[in-house]
Each structure stands twice: as C-alpha cells, then as structure tokens.
Amino acid sequence: MNSQEGCKVRVDILGQEYVLKGTDPPEYIEMLAKYVSQKMEQINRQHPSYTQTKIAVLVALQLADELSKIREDYEKIIEELKVLDKIHKSS
C-alpha cells in the first residue's frame, strides 16, 4: 500500500471501537490510540462517575499540557544549541 493511500485501523478506546484512517503506519496509529486509551482509563478509574466526554476533555487538556511543556523544552534546547554554535564558531 502506498503511504499516500493511507490505512484503516480498528482500535478500542474506553470500550468504544473506532476506525481510524491515516497515512502513518498502522502500528503508529495503534500506539497513539493505546496511549490515549491508557490516559482515559486512568481518569476513569479515578473518577468513575465522569462521562466519556468529560474524560476525553480532561485527557485532551493533559495532552495539550504535555505538548506545551515539550515545545518549551524544545525551544530551550534550540536556543542552547545556537549559543553553543556561536561559541564553537568563535573559537
């Protein structure tokens, strides 16, 4: 299969089956779904009365927080590399 054609992957997230389509390898899509499912199951265990929608929103906020912190770390690393590159070029 051509990567432009994409693939369909069936995954289970918090007891619901989803068919996900993407151009990434099926294993990658499955890994992402498993990660989301684990996050949702964790919140569901802590708060069994929450609706799936509320759980999904809380997971989305957690993932947005993770992404934001990773972006900050990335930017700091890029700046540090620029400084090191200037030091290296001046020596």
N, CA, C and O atoms as a GROMACS GRO file, in nm:
protein
  364
    1MET      N    1   0.084  -0.118   0.000
    1MET     CA    2   0.000   0.000   0.000
    1MET      C    3   0.088   0.124   0.000
    1MET      O    4   0.186   0.131   0.075
    2ASN      N    5   0.056   0.218  -0.080
    2ASN     CA    6   0.125   0.346  -0.090
    2ASN      C    7   0.093   0.430   0.033
    2ASN      O    8  -0.022   0.434   0.078
    3SER      N    9   0.194   0.497   0.089
    3SER     CA   10   0.171   0.575   0.211
    3SER      C   11   0.072   0.689   0.188
    3SER      O   12   0.011   0.738   0.283
    4GLN      N   13   0.056   0.733   0.062
    4GLN     CA   14  -0.040   0.838   0.032
    4GLN      C   15  -0.184   0.786   0.037
    4GLN      O   16  -0.277   0.862   0.061
    5GLU      N   17  -0.202   0.654   0.015
    5GLU     CA   18  -0.335   0.595   0.017
    5GLU      C   19  -0.391   0.588   0.158
    5GLU      O   20  -0.511   0.601   0.179
    6GLY      N   21  -0.304   0.568   0.254
    6GLY     CA   22  -0.347   0.559   0.393
    6GLY      C   23  -0.391   0.419   0.430
    6GLY      O   24  -0.386   0.326   0.350
    7CYS      N   25  -0.434   0.408   0.553
    7CYS     CA   26  -0.478   0.279   0.604
    7CYS      C   27  -0.592   0.303   0.702
    7CYS      O   28  -0.615   0.414   0.748
    8LYS      N   29  -0.662   0.194   0.732
    8LYS     CA   30  -0.768   0.198   0.833
    8LYS      C   31  -0.727   0.105   0.945
    8LYS      O   32  -0.682  -0.007   0.921
    9VAL      N   33  -0.743   0.151   1.067
    9VAL     CA   34  -0.707   0.072   1.184
    9VAL      C   35  -0.824   0.075   1.281
    9VAL      O   36  -0.878   0.181   1.312
   10ARG      N   37  -0.863  -0.043   1.327
   10ARG     CA   38  -0.969  -0.051   1.430
   10ARG      C   39  -0.901  -0.052   1.567
   10ARG      O   40  -0.810  -0.130   1.593
   11VAL      N   41  -0.948   0.038   1.653
   11VAL     CA   42  -0.891   0.048   1.788
   11VAL      C   43  -1.005   0.056   1.889
   11VAL      O   44  -1.117   0.093   1.856
   12ASP      N   45  -0.973   0.020   2.012
   12ASP     CA   46  -1.069   0.029   2.121
   12ASP      C   47  -1.018   0.134   2.219
   12ASP      O   48  -0.905   0.126   2.267
   13ILE      N   49  -1.102   0.230   2.248
   13ILE     CA   50  -1.068   0.334   2.346
   13ILE      C   51  -1.182   0.343   2.444
   13ILE      O   52  -1.293   0.384   2.410
   14LEU      N   53  -1.154   0.304   2.567
   14LEU     CA   54  -1.251   0.309   2.676
   14LEU      C   55  -1.381   0.236   2.639
   14LEU      O   56  -1.491   0.286   2.662
   15GLY      N   57  -1.363   0.118   2.580
   15GLY     CA   58  -1.477   0.034   2.546
   15GLY      C   59  -1.551   0.071   2.418
   15GLY      O   60  -1.650   0.007   2.383
   16GLN      N   61  -1.504   0.172   2.350
   16GLN     CA   62  -1.566   0.213   2.224
   16GLN      C   63  -1.471   0.178   2.109
   16GLN      O   64  -1.351   0.204   2.116
   17GLU      N   65  -1.527   0.120   2.003
   17GLU     CA   66  -1.445   0.088   1.887
   17GLU      C   67  -1.446   0.206   1.790
   17GLU      O   68  -1.550   0.266   1.762
   18TYR      N   69  -1.327   0.238   1.739
   18TYR     CA   70  -1.312   0.345   1.642
   18TYR      C   71  -1.235   0.291   1.523
   18TYR      O   72  -1.144   0.209   1.539
   19VAL      N   73  -1.270   0.336   1.405
   19VAL     CA   74  -1.193   0.306   1.286
   19VAL      C   75  -1.119   0.434   1.251
   19VAL      O   76  -1.180   0.535   1.215
   20LEU      N   77  -0.987   0.429   1.264
   20LEU     CA   78  -0.904   0.546   1.238
   20LEU      C   79  -0.839   0.533   1.102
   20LEU      O   80  -0.793   0.426   1.063
   21LYS      N   81  -0.836   0.642   1.029
   21LYS     CA   82  -0.772   0.644   0.898
   21LYS      C   83  -0.653   0.736   0.905
   21LYS      O   84  -0.658   0.842   0.968
   22GLY      N   85  -0.545   0.697   0.840
   22GLY     CA   86  -0.428   0.782   0.838
   22GLY      C   87  -0.326   0.733   0.737
   22GLY      O   88  -0.337   0.623   0.683
   23THR      N   89  -0.228   0.817   0.713
   23THR     CA   90  -0.121   0.781   0.620
   23THR      C   91   0.000   0.726   0.694
   23THR      O   92   0.095   0.679   0.631
   24ASP      N   93  -0.003   0.730   0.827
   24ASP     CA   94   0.106   0.673   0.906
   24ASP      C   95   0.090   0.522   0.912
   24ASP      O   96  -0.018   0.469   0.886
   25PRO      N   97   0.198   0.452   0.947
   25PRO     CA   98   0.189   0.306   0.959
   25PRO      C   99   0.084   0.266   1.064
   25PRO      O  100   0.068   0.336   1.164
   26PRO      N  101   0.014   0.154   1.042
   26PRO     CA  102  -0.088   0.110   1.137
   26PRO      C  103  -0.036   0.097   1.279
   26PRO      O  104  -0.108   0.126   1.374
   27GLU      N  105   0.088   0.052   1.295
   27GLU     CA  106   0.146   0.034   1.428
   27GLU      C  107   0.156   0.167   1.503
   27GLU      O  108   0.136   0.173   1.624
   28TYR      N  109   0.186   0.273   1.429
   28TYR     CA  110   0.196   0.405   1.490
   28TYR      C  111   0.058   0.453   1.537
   28TYR      O  112   0.043   0.504   1.648
   29ILE      N  113  -0.041   0.436   1.451
   29ILE     CA  114  -0.178   0.475   1.486
   29ILE      C  115  -0.227   0.396   1.606
   29ILE      O  116  -0.291   0.451   1.696
   30GLU      N  117  -0.197   0.266   1.609
   30GLU     CA  118  -0.236   0.181   1.722
   30GLU      C  119  -0.168   0.226   1.850
   30GLU      O  120  -0.229   0.227   1.957
   31MET      N  121  -0.040   0.264   1.839
   31MET     CA  122   0.035   0.312   1.956
   31MET      C  123  -0.027   0.439   2.012
   31MET      O  124  -0.041   0.454   2.133
   32LEU      N  125  -0.065   0.532   1.924
   32LEU     CA  126  -0.129   0.656   1.970
   32LEU      C  127  -0.262   0.626   2.038
   32LEU      O  128  -0.293   0.682   2.143
   33ALA      N  129  -0.341   0.538   1.977
   33ALA     CA  130  -0.471   0.503   2.034
   33ALA      C  131  -0.454   0.437   2.170
   33ALA      O  132  -0.531   0.463   2.262
   34LYS      N  133  -0.353   0.352   2.183
   34LYS     CA  134  -0.327   0.285   2.311
   34LYS      C  135  -0.290   0.388   2.418
   34LYS      O  136  -0.334   0.377   2.533
   35TYR      N  137  -0.209   0.486   2.382
   35TYR     CA  138  -0.169   0.591   2.476
   35TYR      C  139  -0.291   0.670   2.524
   35TYR      O  140  -0.307   0.694   2.644
   36VAL      N  141  -0.376   0.710   2.430
   36VAL     CA  142  -0.497   0.784   2.465
   36VAL      C  143  -0.588   0.697   2.552
   36VAL      O  144  -0.644   0.744   2.652
   37SER      N  145  -0.602   0.571   2.515
   37SER     CA  146  -0.687   0.479   2.591
   37SER      C  147  -0.637   0.464   2.734
   37SER      O  148  -0.716   0.465   2.828
   38GLN      N  149  -0.505   0.452   2.751
   38GLN     CA  150  -0.448   0.439   2.885
   38GLN      C  151  -0.476   0.564   2.968
   38GLN      O  152  -0.510   0.555   3.086
   39LYS      N  153  -0.462   0.681   2.906
   39LYS     CA  154  -0.489   0.807   2.976
   39LYS      C  155  -0.637   0.813   3.018
   39LYS      O  156  -0.669   0.854   3.130
   40MET      N  157  -0.724   0.773   2.928
   40MET     CA  158  -0.868   0.778   2.958
   40MET      C  159  -0.903   0.677   3.066
   40MET      O  160  -0.984   0.707   3.155
   41GLU      N  161  -0.845   0.558   3.060
   41GLU     CA  162  -0.872   0.457   3.163
   41GLU      C  163  -0.824   0.503   3.299
   41GLU      O  164  -0.889   0.477   3.401
   42GLN      N  165  -0.711   0.572   3.302
   42GLN     CA  166  -0.657   0.623   3.429
   42GLN      C  167  -0.756   0.722   3.492
   42GLN      O  168  -0.785   0.712   3.611
   43ILE      N  169  -0.806   0.815   3.413
   43ILE     CA  170  -0.903   0.912   3.467
   43ILE      C  171  -1.033   0.842   3.504
   43ILE      O  172  -1.095   0.876   3.604
   44ASN      N  173  -1.075   0.746   3.423
   44ASN     CA  174  -1.198   0.672   3.451
   44ASN      C  175  -1.188   0.596   3.584
   44ASN      O  176  -1.286   0.589   3.658
   45ARG      N  177  -1.071   0.540   3.614
   45ARG     CA  178  -1.053   0.471   3.743
   45ARG      C  179  -1.060   0.570   3.859
   45ARG      O  180  -1.116   0.539   3.965
   46GLN      N  181  -1.004   0.689   3.840
   46GLN     CA  182  -1.004   0.790   3.945
   46GLN      C  183  -1.140   0.855   3.964
   46GLN      O  184  -1.176   0.896   4.075
   47HIS      N  185  -1.216   0.864   3.855
   47HIS     CA  186  -1.346   0.932   3.858
   47HIS      C  187  -1.448   0.851   3.778
   47HIS      O  188  -1.486   0.891   3.668
   48PRO      N  189  -1.493   0.738   3.833
   48PRO     CA  190  -1.583   0.650   3.757
   48PRO      C  191  -1.718   0.713   3.722
   48PRO      O  192  -1.788   0.662   3.634
   49SER      N  193  -1.756   0.820   3.787
   49SER     CA  194  -1.885   0.883   3.758
   49SER      C  195  -1.878   0.981   3.640
   49SER      O  196  -1.981   1.026   3.590
   50TYR      N  197  -1.757   1.014   3.594
   50TYR     CA  198  -1.743   1.108   3.483
   50TYR      C  199  -1.792   1.045   3.353
   50TYR      O  200  -1.775   0.926   3.330
   51THR      N  201  -1.852   1.128   3.270
   51THR     CA  202  -1.894   1.081   3.137
   51THR      C  203  -1.771   1.065   3.047
   51THR      O  204  -1.664   1.119   3.075
   52GLN      N  205  -1.789   0.990   2.940
   52GLN     CA  206  -1.677   0.973   2.846
   52GLN      C  207  -1.636   1.107   2.785
   52GLN      O  208  -1.518   1.129   2.757
   53THR      N  209  -1.731   1.195   2.766
   53THR     CA  210  -1.699   1.327   2.711
   53THR      C  211  -1.610   1.405   2.808
   53THR      O  212  -1.511   1.465   2.768
   54LYS      N  213  -1.647   1.404   2.935
   54LYS     CA  214  -1.567   1.475   3.036
   54LYS      C  215  -1.427   1.414   3.045
   54LYS      O  216  -1.328   1.486   3.055
   55ILE      N  217  -1.419   1.281   3.041
   55ILE     CA  218  -1.290   1.213   3.044
   55ILE      C  219  -1.207   1.254   2.923
   55ILE      O  220  -1.088   1.282   2.936
   56ALA      N  221  -1.269   1.256   2.806
   56ALA     CA  222  -1.197   1.292   2.683
   56ALA      C  223  -1.144   1.435   2.690
   56ALA      O  224  -1.032   1.462   2.645
   57VAL      N  225  -1.223   1.526   2.746
   57VAL     CA  226  -1.179   1.666   2.758
   57VAL      C  227  -1.061   1.675   2.855
   57VAL      O  228  -0.964   1.746   2.827
   58LEU      N  229  -1.068   1.604   2.966
   58LEU     CA  230  -0.957   1.606   3.063
   58LEU      C  231  -0.830   1.548   3.001
   58LEU      O  232  -0.721   1.600   3.024
   59VAL      N  233  -0.844   1.440   2.925
   59VAL     CA  234  -0.728   1.382   2.856
   59VAL      C  235  -0.673   1.480   2.753
   59VAL      O  236  -0.551   1.495   2.741
   60ALA      N  237  -0.760   1.546   2.680
   60ALA     CA  238  -0.715   1.645   2.582
   60ALA      C  239  -0.635   1.755   2.650
   60ALA      O  240  -0.533   1.800   2.598
   61LEU      N  241  -0.681   1.799   2.768
   61LEU     CA  242  -0.607   1.902   2.842
   61LEU      C  243  -0.472   1.850   2.891
   61LEU      O  244  -0.372   1.922   2.886
   62GLN      N  245  -0.468   1.725   2.938
   62GLN     CA  246  -0.340   1.666   2.980
   62GLN      C  247  -0.243   1.659   2.863
   62GLN      O  248  -0.126   1.694   2.877
   63LEU      N  249  -0.291   1.614   2.747
   63LEU     CA  250  -0.205   1.602   2.630
   63LEU      C  251  -0.159   1.739   2.580
   63LEU      O  252  -0.045   1.754   2.537
   64ALA      N  253  -0.248   1.839   2.587
   64ALA     CA  254  -0.209   1.975   2.549
   64ALA      C  255  -0.101   2.027   2.643
   64ALA      O  256  -0.008   2.096   2.599
   65ASP      N  257  -0.112   1.996   2.772
   65ASP     CA  258  -0.011   2.035   2.870
   65ASP      C  259   0.123   1.968   2.838
   65ASP      O  260   0.227   2.034   2.839
   66GLU      N  261   0.119   1.838   2.811
   66GLU     CA  262   0.242   1.766   2.775
   66GLU      C  263   0.307   1.828   2.652
   66GLU      O  264   0.428   1.850   2.650
   67LEU      N  265   0.226   1.855   2.550
   67LEU     CA  266   0.278   1.912   2.426
   67LEU      C  267   0.339   2.049   2.451
   67LEU      O  268   0.446   2.080   2.399
   68SER      N  269   0.271   2.132   2.529
   68SER     CA  270   0.321   2.266   2.558
   68SER      C  271   0.457   2.260   2.629
   68SER      O  272   0.548   2.335   2.595
   69LYS      N  273   0.468   2.170   2.727
   69LYS     CA  274   0.595   2.158   2.801
   69LYS      C  275   0.705   2.105   2.712
   69LYS      O  276   0.820   2.147   2.723
   70ILE      N  277   0.672   2.012   2.624
   70ILE     CA  278   0.772   1.959   2.531
   70ILE      C  279   0.817   2.068   2.434
   70ILE      O  280   0.936   2.077   2.402
   71ARG      N  281   0.723   2.149   2.388
   71ARG     CA  282   0.759   2.261   2.298
   71ARG      C  283   0.851   2.360   2.368
   71ARG      O  284   0.948   2.407   2.309
   72GLU      N  285   0.821   2.390   2.495
   72GLU     CA  286   0.907   2.481   2.572
   72GLU      C  287   1.048   2.423   2.584
   72GLU      O  288   1.146   2.493   2.562
   73ASP      N  289   1.055   2.295   2.618
   73ASP     CA  290   1.186   2.229   2.630
   73ASP      C  291   1.260   2.232   2.497
   73ASP      O  292   1.381   2.255   2.493
   74TYR      N  293   1.188   2.208   2.389
   74TYR     CA  294   1.248   2.208   2.256
   74TYR      C  295   1.306   2.345   2.224
   74TYR      O  296   1.419   2.356   2.176
   75GLU      N  297   1.228   2.449   2.250
   75GLU     CA  298   1.275   2.585   2.223
   75GLU      C  299   1.400   2.618   2.305
   75GLU      O  300   1.494   2.680   2.255
   76LYS      N  301   1.402   2.575   2.433
   76LYS     CA  302   1.520   2.598   2.517
   76LYS      C  303   1.642   2.526   2.460
   76LYS      O  304   1.752   2.581   2.459
   77ILE      N  305   1.622   2.404   2.415
   77ILE     CA  306   1.732   2.326   2.357
   77ILE      C  307   1.783   2.394   2.230
   77ILE      O  308   1.904   2.402   2.210
   78ILE      N  309   1.694   2.442   2.146
   78ILE     CA  310   1.734   2.510   2.023
   78ILE      C  311   1.816   2.634   2.057
   78ILE      O  312   1.919   2.660   1.994
   79GLU      N  313   1.771   2.711   2.155
   79GLU     CA  314   1.846   2.831   2.195
   79GLU      C  315   1.984   2.794   2.249
   79GLU      O  316   2.082   2.860   2.218
   80GLU      N  317   1.991   2.689   2.331
   80GLU     CA  318   2.119   2.645   2.384
   80GLU      C  319   2.212   2.600   2.272
   80GLU      O  320   2.332   2.626   2.276
   81LEU      N  321   2.157   2.531   2.173
   81LEU     CA  322   2.238   2.488   2.059
   81LEU      C  323   2.291   2.607   1.980
   81LEU      O  324   2.404   2.605   1.932
   82LYS      N  325   2.208   2.711   1.966
   82LYS     CA  326   2.253   2.832   1.895
   82LYS      C  327   2.369   2.897   1.969
   82LYS      O  328   2.467   2.940   1.908
   83VAL      N  329   2.359   2.903   2.102
   83VAL     CA  330   2.466   2.962   2.183
   83VAL      C  331   2.593   2.879   2.169
   83VAL      O  332   2.702   2.933   2.149
   84LEU      N  333   2.579   2.747   2.179
   84LEU     CA  334   2.696   2.659   2.163
   84LEU      C  335   2.757   2.671   2.025
   84LEU      O  336   2.879   2.667   2.011
   85ASP      N  337   2.675   2.686   1.924
   85ASP     CA  338   2.725   2.701   1.788
   85ASP      C  339   2.805   2.831   1.773
   85ASP      O  340   2.910   2.833   1.708
   86LYS      N  341   2.754   2.941   1.834
   86LYS     CA  342   2.826   3.068   1.830
   86LYS      C  343   2.960   3.056   1.902
   86LYS      O  344   3.062   3.107   1.854
   87ILE      N  345   2.960   2.989   2.017
   87ILE     CA  346   3.085   2.970   2.094
   87ILE      C  347   3.183   2.888   2.011
   87ILE      O  348   3.301   2.921   2.004
   88HIS      N  349   3.134   2.782   1.949
   88HIS     CA  350   3.219   2.695   1.869
   88HIS      C  351   3.277   2.770   1.748
   88HIS      O  352   3.394   2.753   1.715
   89LYS      N  353   3.196   2.853   1.684
   89LYS     CA  354   3.242   2.927   1.565
   89LYS      C  355   3.342   3.036   1.602
   89LYS      O  356   3.429   3.069   1.522
   90SER      N  357   3.330   3.092   1.723
   90SER     CA  358   3.421   3.200   1.763
   90SER      C  359   3.553   3.148   1.817
   90SER      O  360   3.647   3.225   1.834
   91SER      N  361   3.562   3.016   1.846
   91SER     CA  362   3.690   2.966   1.898
   91SER      C  363   3.783   2.921   1.790
   91SER      O  364   3.894   2.876   1.820
   0.00000   0.00000   0.00000
